[in-house]
């Protein structure tokens, strides 16, 4: 088993290989133990979505398992990247906010596994996802429907932001780093950083995650 960014140097994966995107070595050890009697094995752990996408170049593992709150905040890009490559990805997290679950469904994740469930459920869910199964429940689908309804009401909600700041907020909610925001909007890195700080201050939130949640609840995400 290879761990962290050292896992980028790895032999060609087989249909039993699992890529883990999580900062915790304990999570890696625990999942490896859960999978010991199955065909699945964790061959690499990275802490950033960008590193995961790099590792996936030319590789097709059986499954990607990713923490919702990855180090670089780019979980949406990783989910979409796996969908394009037809690689099943499941979100493995203890943080189950409804809006973020709805976004994971929209982006194409195969499901969400809670870190609070028992080992047997985690193992069975990973095996099912690796075989091409979907893990989403009817309750998850209702969350997605509710999210879409909220977006139709967006015109009734006022946000104290400029057009540019709304663009930045949407990119923040999609998990873009300050550097990626700068590149996407073709502005200087420092300008993007100032926009992000101003958005957080104007919304009166503690950080990027709370800003994204507020934007999702208001229905302004496209």
Secondary structure as GFF3:
##gff-version 3
##sequence-region A 1 222
A	DSSP	three_ten_helix	4	8	.	.	.	ID=ss1
A	DSSP	beta_strand	17	21	.	.	.	ID=ss2
A	DSSP	alpha_helix	25	34	.	.	.	ID=ss3
A	DSSP	beta_strand	41	46	.	.	.	ID=ss4
A	DSSP	alpha_helix	49	56	.	.	.	ID=ss5
A	DSSP	beta_strand	63	66	.	.	.	ID=ss6
A	DSSP	alpha_helix	75	84	.	.	.	ID=ss7
A	DSSP	beta_strand	89	93	.	.	.	ID=ss8
A	DSSP	alpha_helix	98	107	.	.	.	ID=ss9
A	DSSP	beta_strand	111	114	.	.	.	ID=ss10
A	DSSP	alpha_helix	119	130	.	.	.	ID=ss11
A	DSSP	alpha_helix	138	152	.	.	.	ID=ss12
A	DSSP	three_ten_helix	154	156	.	.	.	ID=ss13
A	DSSP	alpha_helix	163	173	.	.	.	ID=ss14
A	DSSP	alpha_helix	178	185	.	.	.	ID=ss15
A	DSSP	alpha_helix	189	203	.	.	.	ID=ss16
A	DSSP	alpha_helix	208	218	.	.	.	ID=ss17
###
